[in-house]
Amino acid sequence: MKVTCLIPCFNERERISQVLDVIVGTNCIHQVICVDDGSEDGTAEFIQEYWPQVEIVRLSQNHGKTAAIAKGITYVRHDVLLMMDADLQGLQKDELEAALEAYTQYNSIDMIIMRRVNSPWFVKWYRSDVLLSGERILRTSDLQQVLKQKLKCYQLEVAINRYMLRHKKVVRWMPWSAINTYKVDKLGVIDGSRKEFKMYVDIVNYVGFSHMCLQLASFTKRLRYKSPPVHAEQRQLYSNTYFS
């Protein structure tokens, strides 16, 4: 299986190295695309200097995550897509590889969500650790269908969830140690809280209260996956993974 990893980023020079160091060395990932969404801190130049194998798509000004993903998907070459946020902390390579292995093993699964199990209690209380997780493995064609809708910046994840529910797709989650950097840490308490509030208003306005309750109550179950033993020949094959 060949996978494209798509990472939108905006002013993430200080954080993105923790993500790219893991991604570029992960089995199955043959293409990495970073969409620089109008960064002003030299994010694109930083990536270009230290990870030349990563493809960079530049937007002249900031349009938001959904627009960045929509632009980046036009450059995707593979049928399976890994969505990844640029501001993750504590990313574990073995957890990522286990999720990718599971996706290859279970043909009936349409999407795997990496659930942020180390999120604060209040995030878990309204299931944002899974419903709004930006780390997902799915078919490129499914995301293309979702992006045909008119979506605002913060509506992408719940739009994907709604699409999966309406089309009776099989979705499972797996535990994920990484956590995202919250807006209050990036922007300060006032601006960050304002952004968080706007995000939830946009989400509820898009899906509606009743469908949001459906996602809260019943969307997705855990996939309990144990990696099969890797033999010496397979280990050598994995070590020769390259971008193509």
C-alpha positions in Angstrom: 0.0 0.0 0.0 1.3 3.4 -0.9 0.1 6.3 1.2 0.2 10.1 0.8 0.5 12.2 3.9 -1.2 15.6 3.6 -0.3 18.2 6.2 -1.7 21.7 6.2 0.4 24.2 8.2 0.2 27.9 9.2 3.1 29.4 11.2 4.3 26.0 12.5 8.0 26.4 12.1 8.5 25.8 15.8 6.4 22.6 15.9 6.4 20.8 12.6 9.8 19.2 13.0 8.4 16.8 15.6 5.9 15.6 13.0 8.0 15.5 9.9 10.8 13.6 11.6 8.4 10.7 12.2 6.4 10.9 9.0 9.3 10.8 6.5 10.6 7.6 8.2 7.3 5.7 8.4 6.6 2.6 6.4 4.1 2.9 3.5 4.3 6.7 3.3 5.5 7.4 -0.2 4.5 11.0 -0.6 4.4 13.8 1.9 2.7 17.1 1.0 2.8 20.2 3.2 0.4 23.0 2.3 1.8 26.2 3.7 -1.3 28.2 4.3 0.2 31.7 4.0 2.7 31.3 6.9 4.7 34.4 7.9 7.3 32.6 10.0 9.3 30.9 7.2 7.6 27.5 7.7 7.9 26.5 4.0 11.6 27.5 3.8 12.3 25.6 7.0 10.7 22.4 5.5 12.5 22.9 2.2 15.9 23.1 3.9 15.6 20.1 6.3 13.2 17.8 4.5 13.8 18.2 0.8 11.8 15.0 0.0 8.7 16.8 1.2 6.5 18.5 -1.5 5.5 22.0 -0.5 2.4 23.7 -1.8 2.3 27.4 -1.0 -0.8 29.6 -0.6 -0.1 33.3 -0.9 -2.4 34.1 2.1 -4.1 32.3 4.9 -7.4 30.6 3.9 -7.8 28.1 6.7 -7.4 24.4 7.1 -10.2 23.2 4.8 -9.0 25.4 1.9 -5.4 24.2 2.4 -6.5 20.5 2.3 -8.6 21.2 -0.8 -5.6 22.7 -2.5 -3.3 19.9 -1.4 -5.4 17.0 -2.4 -5.0 18.0 -6.1 -1.4 17.0 -5.8 -2.1 13.6 -4.2 -0.8 10.6 -6.1 -2.0 7.6 -4.1 -5.4 6.1 -3.3 -4.9 6.1 0.5 -4.5 9.3 2.4 -3.1 10.1 5.8 -4.4 13.4 7.2 -2.0 14.9 9.8 -1.9 18.1 11.8 1.4 20.0 11.9 1.3 21.0 15.6 1.3 17.6 17.2 3.3 16.9 20.4 4.4 13.4 21.4 3.9 11.7 18.1 4.8 8.0 18.3 6.0 6.2 15.1 5.0 2.7 16.3 1.4 3.9 16.9 1.3 5.5 13.4 2.7 2.3 11.8 0.2 0.2 13.7 -2.7 2.3 12.3 -1.4 2.0 8.8 -0.9 -1.7 9.1 -4.4 -2.1 10.5 -5.8 -0.2 7.5 -4.1 -2.6 5.1 -5.3 -5.7 7.0 -9.0 -4.8 7.3 -10.4 -4.2 3.8 -13.8 -3.6 5.2 -12.7 -0.4 7.1 -13.1 2.8 5.2 -11.5 5.2 7.8 -9.4 4.9 10.9 -9.3 7.9 13.3 -6.4 8.3 15.6 -8.0 9.2 18.9 -6.1 11.6 21.1 -6.4 9.6 24.3 -4.1 12.1 26.3 -6.5 15.0 25.7 -7.8 16.9 28.8 -11.0 15.5 30.4 -13.2 18.3 29.1 -12.2 17.4 25.5 -13.0 13.8 26.1 -16.3 14.7 27.7 -17.7 16.0 24.4 -15.7 13.5 22.3 -13.6 16.0 20.5 -10.6 13.7 21.0 -12.1 11.5 18.3 -14.7 13.5 16.5 -12.4 16.4 15.8 -9.1 14.5 15.5 -7.2 15.7 12.5 -5.3 12.4 12.2 -7.1 10.1 9.9 -6.5 7.4 7.3 -9.0 7.2 4.5 -9.4 6.8 0.8 -8.5 9.9 -1.2 -11.7 9.5 -3.2 -13.8 9.8 -0.1 -12.1 13.0 1.0 -12.6 14.4 -2.5 -16.3 13.8 -2.3 -16.4 15.6 1.1 -14.6 18.6 -0.3 -17.2 19.1 -3.0 -19.3 20.7 -0.3 -18.9 24.3 0.7 -17.1 24.1 4.0 -15.7 26.7 6.4 -12.3 26.4 8.1 -13.3 24.3 11.1 -15.9 22.1 9.6 -13.8 19.5 7.8 -13.6 16.8 10.4 -17.3 16.7 11.2 -18.1 16.9 7.5 -16.0 13.8 7.0 -17.9 12.1 9.9 -21.2 13.0 8.4 -20.2 11.7 5.0 -19.1 8.4 6.5 -22.4 8.1 8.5 -24.6 8.9 5.5 -22.9 6.5 3.2 -22.7 3.7 5.8 -19.0 3.6 5.8 -17.1 1.6 8.4 -15.1 3.8 10.7 -12.9 2.7 13.7 -10.6 4.5 16.0 -7.2 3.6 17.5 -5.5 5.1 20.5 -3.0 7.9 19.8 -0.6 9.4 22.3 0.0 12.6 20.4 -1.9 15.7 21.3 -2.4 18.9 19.4 -1.2 22.4 20.5 -4.3 24.3 21.6 -5.1 27.7 20.2 -4.7 29.4 23.6 -1.1 28.2 23.6 -0.5 29.7 20.1 -2.5 32.9 20.3 -2.9 33.7 24.0 -6.0 33.2 26.2 -8.2 35.9 24.7 -7.6 35.3 20.9 -7.3 31.6 21.4 -10.6 31.3 23.3 -12.3 33.4 20.7 -11.0 31.0 18.0 -12.1 28.0 19.9 -15.6 29.4 20.4 -15.9 30.3 16.7 -14.8 26.7 15.8 -17.6 25.1 17.8 -20.2 27.6 16.5 -19.1 26.8 12.9 -19.3 23.1 13.6 -22.8 23.1 15.0 -24.1 25.5 12.3 -22.8 23.1 9.7 -24.1 19.7 10.9 -27.0 20.9 12.9 -27.8 20.1 16.6 -29.5 16.7 16.0 -26.7 15.3 13.8 -24.1 16.6 16.2 -25.8 14.7 19.0 -25.8 11.6 16.7 -22.0 11.9 16.3 -21.6 12.4 20.0 -23.7 9.4 20.9 -22.7 6.7 18.4 -20.1 7.6 15.8 -17.3 5.1 15.5 -16.0 2.3 17.7 -12.5 1.2 18.8 -10.5 -1.1 16.6 -8.4 -3.5 18.7 -5.5 -4.4 16.6 -2.4 -6.4 17.4 0.5 -6.1 14.9 1.5 -9.4 13.3 5.1 -10.5 13.8 7.5 -9.1 11.3 10.0 -11.5 9.8 13.5 -10.6 8.8 12.7 -10.4 5.1 9.8 -8.1 5.7 11.9 -5.9 8.0 14.5 -5.5 5.2 11.7 -4.6 2.8 10.4 -2.0 5.2 13.8 -0.5 5.6 13.9 0.2 1.9 10.8 2.3 1.8 11.2 5.3 -0.5 9.3 8.2 -1.8 8.0 7.7 -5.3 
